[in-house]
């Protein structure tokens, strides 16, 4: 339903996240092909504070559009 709604979707995954597995990124992309899916290498969970120098500019850009 989300894909059909036209609501923009961005998902940022940490490749080494034990909570939200990076393998789910492929499934999300298949279900919502227009989703902006990004994967950070050498990253776990809590990306917005652990990798804020990379993630926050993406979020600012995303929410600014």
PDBQT receptor file of N, H, CA, C and O in Angstrom, charges set to zero:
ATOM      1  N   UNK A   1       0.816  -1.198   0.000  1.00  0.00    +0.000 N 
ATOM      2  CA  UNK A   1       0.000   0.000   0.000  1.00  0.00    +0.000 C 
ATOM      3  C   UNK A   1       0.857   1.257   0.000  1.00  0.00    +0.000 C 
ATOM      4  O   UNK A   1       0.510   2.249  -0.642  1.00  0.00    +0.000 OA
ATOM      5  N   UNK A   2       1.954   1.219   0.706  1.00  0.00    +0.000 N 
ATOM      6  H   UNK A   2       2.236   0.413   1.227  1.00  0.00    +0.000 HD
ATOM      7  CA  UNK A   2       2.814   2.391   0.759  1.00  0.00    +0.000 C 
ATOM      8  C   UNK A   2       3.339   2.746  -0.624  1.00  0.00    +0.000 C 
ATOM      9  O   UNK A   2       3.369   3.919  -0.995  1.00  0.00    +0.000 OA
ATOM     10  N   UNK A   3       3.744   1.758  -1.374  1.00  0.00    +0.000 N 
ATOM     11  H   UNK A   3       3.720   0.805  -1.073  1.00  0.00    +0.000 HD
ATOM     12  CA  UNK A   3       4.246   2.005  -2.724  1.00  0.00    +0.000 C 
ATOM     13  C   UNK A   3       3.183   2.675  -3.589  1.00  0.00    +0.000 C 
ATOM     14  O   UNK A   3       3.481   3.601  -4.343  1.00  0.00    +0.000 OA
ATOM     15  N   UNK A   4       1.963   2.212  -3.480  1.00  0.00    +0.000 N 
ATOM     16  H   UNK A   4       1.721   1.460  -2.868  1.00  0.00    +0.000 HD
ATOM     17  CA  UNK A   4       0.868   2.757  -4.279  1.00  0.00    +0.000 C 
ATOM     18  C   UNK A   4       0.451   4.147  -3.823  1.00  0.00    +0.000 C 
ATOM     19  O   UNK A   4      -0.171   4.881  -4.591  1.00  0.00    +0.000 OA
ATOM     20  N   UNK A   5       0.778   4.521  -2.601  1.00  0.00    +0.000 N 
ATOM     21  H   UNK A   5       1.284   3.924  -1.978  1.00  0.00    +0.000 HD
ATOM     22  CA  UNK A   5       0.341   5.803  -2.053  1.00  0.00    +0.000 C 
ATOM     23  C   UNK A   5       1.100   6.999  -2.633  1.00  0.00    +0.000 C 
ATOM     24  O   UNK A   5       0.605   8.126  -2.595  1.00  0.00    +0.000 OA
ATOM     25  N   UNK A   6       2.292   6.756  -3.167  1.00  0.00    +0.000 N 
ATOM     26  H   UNK A   6       2.694   5.841  -3.197  1.00  0.00    +0.000 HD
ATOM     27  CA  UNK A   6       3.095   7.847  -3.680  1.00  0.00    +0.000 C 
ATOM     28  C   UNK A   6       3.885   8.598  -2.616  1.00  0.00    +0.000 C 
ATOM     29  O   UNK A   6       4.558   9.581  -2.926  1.00  0.00    +0.000 OA
ATOM     30  N   UNK A   7       3.814   8.152  -1.379  1.00  0.00    +0.000 N 
ATOM     31  H   UNK A   7       3.268   7.353  -1.127  1.00  0.00    +0.000 HD
ATOM     32  CA  UNK A   7       4.575   8.778  -0.298  1.00  0.00    +0.000 C 
ATOM     33  C   UNK A   7       6.048   8.439  -0.491  1.00  0.00    +0.000 C 
ATOM     34  O   UNK A   7       6.396   7.268  -0.646  1.00  0.00    +0.000 OA
ATOM     35  N   UNK A   8       6.915   9.446  -0.484  1.00  0.00    +0.000 N 
ATOM     36  H   UNK A   8       6.632  10.396  -0.358  1.00  0.00    +0.000 HD
ATOM     37  CA  UNK A   8       8.345   9.174  -0.653  1.00  0.00    +0.000 C 
ATOM     38  C   UNK A   8       8.898   8.353   0.512  1.00  0.00    +0.000 C 
ATOM     39  O   UNK A   8       8.506   8.538   1.664  1.00  0.00    +0.000 OA
ATOM     40  N   UNK A   9       9.803   7.456   0.190  1.00  0.00    +0.000 N 
ATOM     41  H   UNK A   9      10.122   7.305  -0.746  1.00  0.00    +0.000 HD
ATOM     42  CA  UNK A   9      10.394   6.569   1.201  1.00  0.00    +0.000 C 
ATOM     43  C   UNK A   9      11.913   6.622   1.095  1.00  0.00    +0.000 C 
ATOM     44  O   UNK A   9      12.480   6.485   0.011  1.00  0.00    +0.000 OA
ATOM     45  N   UNK A  10      12.559   6.821   2.235  1.00  0.00    +0.000 N 
ATOM     46  H   UNK A  10      12.099   6.932   3.116  1.00  0.00    +0.000 HD
ATOM     47  CA  UNK A  10      14.011   6.694   2.323  1.00  0.00    +0.000 C 
ATOM     48  C   UNK A  10      14.304   5.731   3.462  1.00  0.00    +0.000 C 
ATOM     49  O   UNK A  10      13.686   5.812   4.524  1.00  0.00    +0.000 OA
ATOM     50  N   UNK A  11      15.243   4.824   3.242  1.00  0.00    +0.000 N 
ATOM     51  H   UNK A  11      15.744   4.758   2.380  1.00  0.00    +0.000 HD
ATOM     52  CA  UNK A  11      15.676   3.896   4.279  1.00  0.00    +0.000 C 
ATOM     53  C   UNK A  11      17.196   3.844   4.263  1.00  0.00    +0.000 C 
ATOM     54  O   UNK A  11      17.815   3.669   3.213  1.00  0.00    +0.000 OA
ATOM     55  N   UNK A  12      17.787   4.000   5.444  1.00  0.00    +0.000 N 
ATOM     56  H   UNK A  12      17.284   4.142   6.296  1.00  0.00    +0.000 HD
ATOM     57  CA  UNK A  12      19.237   3.956   5.562  1.00  0.00    +0.000 C 
ATOM     58  C   UNK A  12      19.590   2.775   6.459  1.00  0.00    +0.000 C 
ATOM     59  O   UNK A  12      19.136   2.690   7.600  1.00  0.00    +0.000 OA
ATOM     60  N   UNK A  13      20.390   1.885   5.940  1.00  0.00    +0.000 N 
ATOM     61  H   UNK A  13      20.760   1.954   5.014  1.00  0.00    +0.000 HD
ATOM     62  CA  UNK A  13      20.772   0.672   6.656  1.00  0.00    +0.000 C 
ATOM     63  C   UNK A  13      22.253   0.701   6.987  1.00  0.00    +0.000 C 
ATOM     64  O   UNK A  13      23.071   1.216   6.225  1.00  0.00    +0.000 OA
ATOM     65  N   UNK A  14      22.577   0.140   8.140  1.00  0.00    +0.000 N 
ATOM     66  H   UNK A  14      21.912  -0.278   8.759  1.00  0.00    +0.000 HD
ATOM     67  CA  UNK A  14      23.959  -0.141   8.475  1.00  0.00    +0.000 C 
ATOM     68  C   UNK A  14      24.252  -1.584   8.086  1.00  0.00    +0.000 C 
ATOM     69  O   UNK A  14      23.525  -2.493   8.487  1.00  0.00    +0.000 OA
ATOM     70  N   UNK A  15      25.287  -1.799   7.326  1.00  0.00    +0.000 N 
ATOM     71  H   UNK A  15      25.877  -1.061   7.000  1.00  0.00    +0.000 HD
ATOM     72  CA  UNK A  15      25.580  -3.151   6.846  1.00  0.00    +0.000 C 
ATOM     73  C   UNK A  15      25.763  -4.143   7.999  1.00  0.00    +0.000 C 
ATOM     74  O   UNK A  15      25.472  -5.329   7.840  1.00  0.00    +0.000 OA
ATOM     75  N   UNK A  16      26.240  -3.673   9.154  1.00  0.00    +0.000 N 
ATOM     76  H   UNK A  16      26.476  -2.710   9.283  1.00  0.00    +0.000 HD
ATOM     77  CA  UNK A  16      26.519  -4.559  10.288  1.00  0.00    +0.000 C 
ATOM     78  C   UNK A  16      25.474  -4.458  11.397  1.00  0.00    +0.000 C 
ATOM     79  O   UNK A  16      25.741  -4.853  12.532  1.00  0.00    +0.000 OA
ATOM     80  N   UNK A  17      24.298  -3.938  11.086  1.00  0.00    +0.000 N 
ATOM     81  H   UNK A  17      24.081  -3.617  10.164  1.00  0.00    +0.000 HD
ATOM     82  CA  UNK A  17      23.242  -3.754  12.084  1.00  0.00    +0.000 C 
ATOM     83  C   UNK A  17      22.652  -5.104  12.483  1.00  0.00    +0.000 C 
ATOM     84  O   UNK A  17      22.113  -5.811  11.631  1.00  0.00    +0.000 OA
ATOM     85  N   UNK A  18      22.744  -5.480  13.771  1.00  0.00    +0.000 N 
ATOM     86  H   UNK A  18      23.181  -4.906  14.463  1.00  0.00    +0.000 HD
ATOM     87  CA  UNK A  18      22.171  -6.752  14.205  1.00  0.00    +0.000 C 
ATOM     88  C   UNK A  18      20.665  -6.656  14.488  1.00  0.00    +0.000 C 
ATOM     89  O   UNK A  18      20.011  -7.681  14.680  1.00  0.00    +0.000 OA
ATOM     90  N   UNK A  19      20.110  -5.441  14.516  1.00  0.00    +0.000 N 
ATOM     91  H   UNK A  19      20.641  -4.608  14.360  1.00  0.00    +0.000 HD
ATOM     92  CA  UNK A  19      18.696  -5.235  14.836  1.00  0.00    +0.000 C 
ATOM     93  C   UNK A  19      17.837  -5.190  13.583  1.00  0.00    +0.000 C 
ATOM     94  O   UNK A  19      16.850  -5.917  13.474  1.00  0.00    +0.000 OA
ATOM     95  N   UNK A  20      18.213  -4.337  12.638  1.00  0.00    +0.000 N 
ATOM     96  H   UNK A  20      19.015  -3.747  12.727  1.00  0.00    +0.000 HD
ATOM     97  CA  UNK A  20      17.509  -4.230  11.353  1.00  0.00    +0.000 C 
ATOM     98  C   UNK A  20      18.482  -4.744  10.301  1.00  0.00    +0.000 C 
ATOM     99  O   UNK A  20      19.390  -4.030   9.875  1.00  0.00    +0.000 OA
ATOM    100  N   UNK A  21      18.286  -5.962   9.897  1.00  0.00    +0.000 N 
ATOM    101  H   UNK A  21      17.548  -6.542  10.243  1.00  0.00    +0.000 HD
ATOM    102  CA  UNK A  21      19.242  -6.623   9.018  1.00  0.00    +0.000 C 
ATOM    103  C   UNK A  21      19.281  -5.995   7.630  1.00  0.00    +0.000 C 
ATOM    104  O   UNK A  21      18.246  -5.676   7.045  1.00  0.00    +0.000 OA
ATOM    105  N   UNK A  22      20.490  -5.827   7.120  1.00  0.00    +0.000 N 
ATOM    106  H   UNK A  22      21.331  -6.086   7.596  1.00  0.00    +0.000 HD
ATOM    107  CA  UNK A  22      20.673  -5.225   5.806  1.00  0.00    +0.000 C 
ATOM    108  C   UNK A  22      20.012  -6.069   4.718  1.00  0.00    +0.000 C 
ATOM    109  O   UNK A  22      19.695  -5.551   3.647  1.00  0.00    +0.000 OA
ATOM    110  N   UNK A  23      19.805  -7.329   4.969  1.00  0.00    +0.000 N 
ATOM    111  H   UNK A  23      20.063  -7.750   5.839  1.00  0.00    +0.000 HD
ATOM    112  CA  UNK A  23      19.126  -8.176   3.984  1.00  0.00    +0.000 C 
ATOM    113  C   UNK A  23      17.694  -7.701   3.720  1.00  0.00    +0.000 C 
ATOM    114  O   UNK A  23      17.129  -8.004   2.669  1.00  0.00    +0.000 OA
ATOM    115  N   UNK A  24      17.111  -6.970   4.652  1.00  0.00    +0.000 N 
ATOM    116  H   UNK A  24      17.570  -6.724   5.506  1.00  0.00    +0.000 HD
ATOM    117  CA  UNK A  24      15.755  -6.457   4.430  1.00  0.00    +0.000 C 
ATOM    118  C   UNK A  24      15.747  -5.287   3.446  1.00  0.00    +0.000 C 
ATOM    119  O   UNK A  24      14.685  -4.928   2.938  1.00  0.00    +0.000 OA
ATOM    120  N   UNK A  25      16.893  -4.689   3.167  1.00  0.00    +0.000 N 
ATOM    121  H   UNK A  25      17.756  -4.981   3.579  1.00  0.00    +0.000 HD
ATOM    122  CA  UNK A  25      16.975  -3.593   2.203  1.00  0.00    +0.000 C 
ATOM    123  C   UNK A  25      16.562  -4.069   0.811  1.00  0.00    +0.000 C 
ATOM    124  O   UNK A  25      15.854  -3.363   0.093  1.00  0.00    +0.000 OA
ATOM    125  N   UNK A  26      16.998  -5.240   0.443  1.00  0.00    +0.000 N 
ATOM    126  H   UNK A  26      17.574  -5.813   1.027  1.00  0.00    +0.000 HD
ATOM    127  CA  UNK A  26      16.648  -5.799  -0.864  1.00  0.00    +0.000 C 
ATOM    128  C   UNK A  26      15.148  -6.024  -0.974  1.00  0.00    +0.000 C 
ATOM    129  O   UNK A  26      14.548  -5.757  -2.015  1.00  0.00    +0.000 OA
ATOM    130  N   UNK A  27      14.552  -6.510   0.086  1.00  0.00    +0.000 N 
ATOM    131  H   UNK A  27      15.039  -6.727   0.932  1.00  0.00    +0.000 HD
ATOM    132  CA  UNK A  27      13.102  -6.736   0.081  1.00  0.00    +0.000 C 
ATOM    133  C   UNK A  27      12.348  -5.422  -0.003  1.00  0.00    +0.000 C 
ATOM    134  O   UNK A  27      11.374  -5.310  -0.747  1.00  0.00    +0.000 OA
ATOM    135  N   UNK A  28      12.795  -4.418   0.760  1.00  0.00    +0.000 N 
ATOM    136  H   UNK A  28      13.587  -4.509   1.364  1.00  0.00    +0.000 HD
ATOM    137  CA  UNK A  28      12.158  -3.104   0.704  1.00  0.00    +0.000 C 
ATOM    138  C   UNK A  28      12.236  -2.541  -0.706  1.00  0.00    +0.000 C 
ATOM    139  O   UNK A  28      11.244  -2.027  -1.223  1.00  0.00    +0.000 OA
ATOM    140  N   UNK A  29      13.397  -2.630  -1.330  1.00  0.00    +0.000 N 
ATOM    141  H   UNK A  29      14.203  -3.047  -0.910  1.00  0.00    +0.000 HD
ATOM    142  CA  UNK A  29      13.577  -2.111  -2.690  1.00  0.00    +0.000 C 
ATOM    143  C   UNK A  29      12.682  -2.847  -3.677  1.00  0.00    +0.000 C 
ATOM    144  O   UNK A  29      12.171  -2.242  -4.620  1.00  0.00    +0.000 OA
ATOM    145  N   UNK A  30      12.487  -4.142  -3.471  1.00  0.00    +0.000 N 
ATOM    146  H   UNK A  30      12.902  -4.633  -2.705  1.00  0.00    +0.000 HD
ATOM    147  CA  UNK A  30      11.602  -4.906  -4.356  1.00  0.00    +0.000 C 
ATOM    148  C   UNK A  30      10.144  -4.497  -4.175  1.00  0.00    +0.000 C 
ATOM    149  O   UNK A  30       9.388  -4.429  -5.144  1.00  0.00    +0.000 OA
ATOM    150  N   UNK A  31       9.753  -4.224  -2.926  1.00  0.00    +0.000 N 
ATOM    151  H   UNK A  31      10.367  -4.279  -2.139  1.00  0.00    +0.000 HD
ATOM    152  CA  UNK A  31       8.363  -3.857  -2.648  1.00  0.00    +0.000 C 
ATOM    153  C   UNK A  31       8.060  -2.404  -3.015  1.00  0.00    +0.000 C 
ATOM    154  O   UNK A  31       6.945  -2.075  -3.419  1.00  0.00    +0.000 OA
ATOM    155  N   UNK A  32       9.071  -1.536  -2.869  1.00  0.00    +0.000 N 
ATOM    156  H   UNK A  32       9.977  -1.803  -2.541  1.00  0.00    +0.000 HD
ATOM    157  CA  UNK A  32       8.901  -0.115  -3.168  1.00  0.00    +0.000 C 
ATOM    158  C   UNK A  32      10.074   0.310  -4.063  1.00  0.00    +0.000 C 
ATOM    159  O   UNK A  32      11.049   0.888  -3.581  1.00  0.00    +0.000 OA
ATOM    160  N   UNK A  33       9.974   0.026  -5.347  1.00  0.00    +0.000 N 
ATOM    161  H   UNK A  33       9.182  -0.443  -5.738  1.00  0.00    +0.000 HD
ATOM    162  CA  UNK A  33      11.099   0.281  -6.249  1.00  0.00    +0.000 C 
ATOM    163  C   UNK A  33      11.577   1.729  -6.269  1.00  0.00    +0.000 C 
ATOM    164  O   UNK A  33      12.754   1.985  -6.522  1.00  0.00    +0.000 OA
ATOM    165  N   UNK A  34      10.683   2.676  -6.006  1.00  0.00    +0.000 N 
ATOM    166  H   UNK A  34       9.727   2.468  -5.800  1.00  0.00    +0.000 HD
ATOM    167  CA  UNK A  34      11.057   4.084  -6.038  1.00  0.00    +0.000 C 
ATOM    168  C   UNK A  34      11.698   4.566  -4.729  1.00  0.00    +0.000 C 
ATOM    169  O   UNK A  34      12.092   5.727  -4.621  1.00  0.00    +0.000 OA
ATOM    170  N   UNK A  35      11.799   3.679  -3.744  1.00  0.00    +0.000 N 
ATOM    171  H   UNK A  35      11.478   2.736  -3.832  1.00  0.00    +0.000 HD
ATOM    172  CA  UNK A  35      12.404   4.043  -2.460  1.00  0.00    +0.000 C 
ATOM    173  C   UNK A  35      13.884   4.379  -2.639  1.00  0.00    +0.000 C 
ATOM    174  O   UNK A  35      14.587   3.777  -3.451  1.00  0.00    +0.000 OA
ATOM    175  N   UNK A  36      14.327   5.344  -1.867  1.00  0.00    +0.000 N 
ATOM    176  H   UNK A  36      13.757   5.833  -1.207  1.00  0.00    +0.000 HD
ATOM    177  CA  UNK A  36      15.741   5.718  -1.820  1.00  0.00    +0.000 C 
ATOM    178  C   UNK A  36      16.372   4.899  -0.696  1.00  0.00    +0.000 C 
ATOM    179  O   UNK A  36      16.240   5.241   0.479  1.00  0.00    +0.000 OA
ATOM    180  N   UNK A  37      17.048   3.832  -1.058  1.00  0.00    +0.000 N 
ATOM    181  H   UNK A  37      17.155   3.555  -2.013  1.00  0.00    +0.000 HD
ATOM    182  CA  UNK A  37      17.648   2.919  -0.082  1.00  0.00    +0.000 C 
ATOM    183  C   UNK A  37      19.160   3.118  -0.095  1.00  0.00    +0.000 C 
ATOM    184  O   UNK A  37      19.807   3.019  -1.138  1.00  0.00    +0.000 OA
ATOM    185  N   UNK A  38      19.706   3.399   1.083  1.00  0.00    +0.000 N 
ATOM    186  H   UNK A  38      19.180   3.480   1.930  1.00  0.00    +0.000 HD
ATOM    187  CA  UNK A  38      21.149   3.627   1.200  1.00  0.00    +0.000 C 
ATOM    188  C   UNK A  38      21.701   2.684   2.263  1.00  0.00    +0.000 C 
ATOM    189  O   UNK A  38      21.055   2.416   3.276  1.00  0.00    +0.000 OA
ATOM    190  N   UNK A  39      22.912   2.188   2.010  1.00  0.00    +0.000 N 
ATOM    191  H   UNK A  39      23.437   2.406   1.187  1.00  0.00    +0.000 HD
ATOM    192  CA  UNK A  39      23.556   1.251   2.926  1.00  0.00    +0.000 C 
ATOM    193  C   UNK A  39      24.930   1.781   3.281  1.00  0.00    +0.000 C 
ATOM    194  O   UNK A  39      25.736   2.090   2.403  1.00  0.00    +0.000 OA
ATOM    195  N   UNK A  40      25.189   1.883   4.570  1.00  0.00    +0.000 N 
ATOM    196  H   UNK A  40      24.534   1.632   5.283  1.00  0.00    +0.000 HD
ATOM    197  CA  UNK A  40      26.493   2.338   5.051  1.00  0.00    +0.000 C 
ATOM    198  C   UNK A  40      27.333   1.134   5.460  1.00  0.00    +0.000 C 
ATOM    199  O   UNK A  40      26.909   0.328   6.287  1.00  0.00    +0.000 OA
ATOM    200  N   UNK A  41      28.505   1.016   4.887  1.00  0.00    +0.000 N 
ATOM    201  H   UNK A  41      28.849   1.671   4.215  1.00  0.00    +0.000 HD
ATOM    202  CA  UNK A  41      29.435  -0.037   5.277  1.00  0.00    +0.000 C 
ATOM    203  C   UNK A  41      30.006   0.260   6.661  1.00  0.00    +0.000 C 
ATOM    204  O   UNK A  41      30.082   1.414   7.082  1.00  0.00    +0.000 OA
ATOM    205  N   UNK A  42      30.401  -0.790   7.349  1.00  0.00    +0.000 N 
ATOM    206  H   UNK A  42      30.339  -1.727   7.007  1.00  0.00    +0.000 HD
ATOM    207  CA  UNK A  42      30.996  -0.668   8.684  1.00  0.00    +0.000 C 
ATOM    208  C   UNK A  42      30.125   0.148   9.623  1.00  0.00    +0.000 C 
ATOM    209  O   UNK A  42      30.623   0.989  10.372  1.00  0.00    +0.000 OA
ATOM    210  N   UNK A  43      28.825  -0.104   9.581  1.00  0.00    +0.000 N 
ATOM    211  H   UNK A  43      28.420  -0.787   8.972  1.00  0.00    +0.000 HD
ATOM    212  CA  UNK A  43      27.876   0.643  10.405  1.00  0.00    +0.000 C 
ATOM    213  C   UNK A  43      26.877  -0.309  11.033  1.00  0.00    +0.000 C 
ATOM    214  O   UNK A  43      26.459  -1.293  10.423  1.00  0.00    +0.000 OA
ATOM    215  N   UNK A  44      26.506   0.002  12.258  1.00  0.00    +0.000 N 
ATOM    216  H   UNK A  44      26.845   0.801  12.754  1.00  0.00    +0.000 HD
ATOM    217  CA  UNK A  44      25.528  -0.799  12.978  1.00  0.00    +0.000 C 
ATOM    218  C   UNK A  44      24.196  -0.078  13.070  1.00  0.00    +0.000 C 
ATOM    219  O   UNK A  44      23.709   0.496  12.096  1.00  0.00    +0.000 OA
ATOM    220  N   UNK A  45      23.616  -0.120  14.267  1.00  0.00    +0.000 N 
ATOM    221  H   UNK A  45      24.012  -0.586  15.058  1.00  0.00    +0.000 HD
ATOM    222  CA  UNK A  45      22.314   0.492  14.525  1.00  0.00    +0.000 C 
ATOM    223  C   UNK A  45      22.538   1.893  15.091  1.00  0.00    +0.000 C 
ATOM    224  O   UNK A  45      23.635   2.187  15.566  1.00  0.00    +0.000 OA
ATOM    225  N   UNK A  46      21.551   2.747  15.054  1.00  0.00    +0.000 N 
ATOM    226  H   UNK A  46      20.660   2.509  14.667  1.00  0.00    +0.000 HD
ATOM    227  CA  UNK A  46      21.683   4.097  15.596  1.00  0.00    +0.000 C 
ATOM    228  C   UNK A  46      22.493   5.006  14.700  1.00  0.00    +0.000 C 
ATOM    229  O   UNK A  46      23.320   5.786  15.173  1.00  0.00    +0.000 OA
ATOM    230  N   UNK A  47      22.254   4.905  13.414  1.00  0.00    +0.000 N 
ATOM    231  H   UNK A  47      21.582   4.272  13.030  1.00  0.00    +0.000 HD
ATOM    232  CA  UNK A  47      23.067   5.626  12.434  1.00  0.00    +0.000 C 
ATOM    233  C   UNK A  47      22.967   7.141  12.555  1.00  0.00    +0.000 C 
ATOM    234  O   UNK A  47      23.919   7.852  12.236  1.00  0.00    +0.000 OA
ATOM    235  N   UNK A  48      21.824   7.640  13.012  1.00  0.00    +0.000 N 
ATOM    236  H   UNK A  48      21.050   7.062  13.271  1.00  0.00    +0.000 HD
ATOM    237  CA  UNK A  48      21.666   9.090  13.071  1.00  0.00    +0.000 C 
ATOM    238  C   UNK A  48      22.567   9.750  14.111  1.00  0.00    +0.000 C 
ATOM    239  O   UNK A  48      22.780  10.961  14.053  1.00  0.00    +0.000 OA
ATOM    240  N   UNK A  49      23.094   8.991  15.049  1.00  0.00    +0.000 N 
ATOM    241  H   UNK A  49      22.921   8.007  15.096  1.00  0.00    +0.000 HD
ATOM    242  CA  UNK A  49      24.058   9.580  15.976  1.00  0.00    +0.000 C 
ATOM    243  C   UNK A  49      25.438   8.948  15.852  1.00  0.00    +0.000 C 
ATOM    244  O   UNK A  49      26.435   9.626  16.100  1.00  0.00    +0.000 OA
ATOM    245  N   UNK A  50      25.532   7.678  15.478  1.00  0.00    +0.000 N 
ATOM    246  H   UNK A  50      24.722   7.128  15.276  1.00  0.00    +0.000 HD
ATOM    247  CA  UNK A  50      26.845   7.053  15.325  1.00  0.00    +0.000 C 
ATOM    248  C   UNK A  50      27.550   7.495  14.039  1.00  0.00    +0.000 C 
ATOM    249  O   UNK A  50      28.776   7.604  13.998  1.00  0.00    +0.000 OA
ATOM    250  N   UNK A  51      26.775   7.744  13.009  1.00  0.00    +0.000 N 
ATOM    251  H   UNK A  51      25.779   7.657  13.042  1.00  0.00    +0.000 HD
ATOM    252  CA  UNK A  51      27.340   8.146  11.700  1.00  0.00    +0.000 C 
ATOM    253  C   UNK A  51      26.670   9.445  11.234  1.00  0.00    +0.000 C 
ATOM    254  O   UNK A  51      26.377   9.614  10.050  1.00  0.00    +0.000 OA
ATOM    255  N   UNK A  52      26.436  10.349  12.175  1.00  0.00    +0.000 N 
ATOM    256  H   UNK A  52      26.674  10.212  13.136  1.00  0.00    +0.000 HD
ATOM    257  CA  UNK A  52      25.673  11.567  11.901  1.00  0.00    +0.000 C 
ATOM    258  C   UNK A  52      26.288  12.446  10.819  1.00  0.00    +0.000 C 
ATOM    259  O   UNK A  52      25.555  13.142  10.116  1.00  0.00    +0.000 OA
ATOM    260  N   UNK A  53      27.598  12.437  10.667  1.00  0.00    +0.000 N 
ATOM    261  H   UNK A  53      28.193  11.872  11.239  1.00  0.00    +0.000 HD
ATOM    262  CA  UNK A  53      28.207  13.301   9.650  1.00  0.00    +0.000 C 
ATOM    263  C   UNK A  53      27.836  12.870   8.233  1.00  0.00    +0.000 C 
ATOM    264  O   UNK A  53      27.865  13.679   7.306  1.00  0.00    +0.000 OA
ATOM    265  N   UNK A  54      27.489  11.602   8.069  1.00  0.00    +0.000 N 
ATOM    266  H   UNK A  54      27.466  10.944   8.823  1.00  0.00    +0.000 HD
ATOM    267  CA  UNK A  54      27.049  11.102   6.761  1.00  0.00    +0.000 C 
ATOM    268  C   UNK A  54      25.528  11.113   6.635  1.00  0.00    +0.000 C 
ATOM    269  O   UNK A  54      24.983  11.511   5.605  1.00  0.00    +0.000 OA
ATOM    270  N   UNK A  55      24.855  10.672   7.693  1.00  0.00    +0.000 N 
ATOM    271  H   UNK A  55      25.298  10.349   8.529  1.00  0.00    +0.000 HD
ATOM    272  CA  UNK A  55      23.408  10.473   7.635  1.00  0.00    +0.000 C 
ATOM    273  C   UNK A  55      22.633  11.783   7.712  1.00  0.00    +0.000 C 
ATOM    274  O   UNK A  55      21.683  11.976   6.954  1.00  0.00    +0.000 OA
ATOM    275  N   UNK A  56      23.016  12.687   8.610  1.00  0.00    +0.000 N 
ATOM    276  H   UNK A  56      23.788  12.531   9.226  1.00  0.00    +0.000 HD
ATOM    277  CA  UNK A  56      22.224  13.900   8.795  1.00  0.00    +0.000 C 
ATOM    278  C   UNK A  56      22.114  14.759   7.536  1.00  0.00    +0.000 C 
ATOM    279  O   UNK A  56      21.030  15.276   7.267  1.00  0.00    +0.000 OA
ATOM    280  N   UNK A  57      23.179  14.938   6.752  1.00  0.00    +0.000 N 
ATOM    281  H   UNK A  57      24.059  14.518   6.971  1.00  0.00    +0.000 HD
ATOM    282  CA  UNK A  57      22.998  15.693   5.497  1.00  0.00    +0.000 C 
ATOM    283  C   UNK A  57      21.999  15.023   4.546  1.00  0.00    +0.000 C 
ATOM    284  O   UNK A  57      21.247  15.710   3.854  1.00  0.00    +0.000 OA
ATOM    285  N   UNK A  58      21.989  13.703   4.511  1.00  0.00    +0.000 N 
ATOM    286  H   UNK A  58      22.600  13.146   5.073  1.00  0.00    +0.000 HD
ATOM    287  CA  UNK A  58      21.005  13.003   3.681  1.00  0.00    +0.000 C 
ATOM    288  C   UNK A  58      19.591  13.313   4.158  1.00  0.00    +0.000 C 
ATOM    289  O   UNK A  58      18.700  13.580   3.352  1.00  0.00    +0.000 OA
ATOM    290  N   UNK A  59      19.394  13.276   5.476  1.00  0.00    +0.000 N 
ATOM    291  H   UNK A  59      20.119  13.059   6.130  1.00  0.00    +0.000 HD
ATOM    292  CA  UNK A  59      18.070  13.539   6.040  1.00  0.00    +0.000 C 
ATOM    293  C   UNK A  59      17.634  14.979   5.821  1.00  0.00    +0.000 C 
ATOM    294  O   UNK A  59      16.475  15.237   5.496  1.00  0.00    +0.000 OA
ATOM    295  N   UNK A  60      18.558  15.916   5.999  1.00  0.00    +0.000 N 
ATOM    296  H   UNK A  60      19.500  15.706   6.263  1.00  0.00    +0.000 HD
ATOM    297  CA  UNK A  60      18.229  17.325   5.770  1.00  0.00    +0.000 C 
ATOM    298  C   UNK A  60      17.810  17.535   4.317  1.00  0.00    +0.000 C 
ATOM    299  O   UNK A  60      16.821  18.215   4.041  1.00  0.00    +0.000 OA
ATOM    300  N   UNK A  61      18.566  16.950   3.392  1.00  0.00    +0.000 N 
ATOM    301  H   UNK A  61      19.369  16.398   3.616  1.00  0.00    +0.000 HD
ATOM    302  CA  UNK A  61      18.223  17.057   1.980  1.00  0.00    +0.000 C 
ATOM    303  C   UNK A  61      16.864  16.414   1.697  1.00  0.00    +0.000 C 
ATOM    304  O   UNK A  61      16.030  16.981   0.991  1.00  0.00    +0.000 OA
ATOM    305  N   UNK A  62      16.659  15.220   2.261  1.00  0.00    +0.000 N 
ATOM    306  H   UNK A  62      17.337  14.760   2.834  1.00  0.00    +0.000 HD
ATOM    307  CA  UNK A  62      15.416  14.469   2.036  1.00  0.00    +0.000 C 
ATOM    308  C   UNK A  62      14.201  15.245   2.518  1.00  0.00    +0.000 C 
ATOM    309  O   UNK A  62      13.218  15.376   1.788  1.00  0.00    +0.000 OA
ATOM    310  N   UNK A  63      14.261  15.758   3.739  1.00  0.00    +0.000 N 
ATOM    311  H   UNK A  63      15.060  15.652   4.332  1.00  0.00    +0.000 HD
ATOM    312  CA  UNK A  63      13.108  16.463   4.285  1.00  0.00    +0.000 C 
ATOM    313  C   UNK A  63      12.972  17.880   3.717  1.00  0.00    +0.000 C 
ATOM    314  O   UNK A  63      11.921  18.504   3.856  1.00  0.00    +0.000 OA
ATOM    315  N   UNK A  64      14.021  18.381   3.085  1.00  0.00    +0.000 N 
ATOM    316  H   UNK A  64      14.876  17.874   2.973  1.00  0.00    +0.000 HD
ATOM    317  CA  UNK A  64      13.967  19.711   2.500  1.00  0.00    +0.000 C 
ATOM    318  C   UNK A  64      13.343  19.747   1.124  1.00  0.00    +0.000 C 
ATOM    319  O   UNK A  64      12.941  20.806   0.643  1.00  0.00    +0.000 OA
ATOM    320  N   UNK A  65      13.262  18.583   0.488  1.00  0.00    +0.000 N 
ATOM    321  H   UNK A  65      13.588  17.722   0.879  1.00  0.00    +0.000 HD
ATOM    322  CA  UNK A  65      12.697  18.529  -0.864  1.00  0.00    +0.000 C 
ATOM    323  C   UNK A  65      11.198  18.690  -0.853  1.00  0.00    +0.000 C 
ATOM    324  O   UNK A  65      10.567  18.668  -1.910  1.00  0.00    +0.000 OA
TER     325      UNK A  65
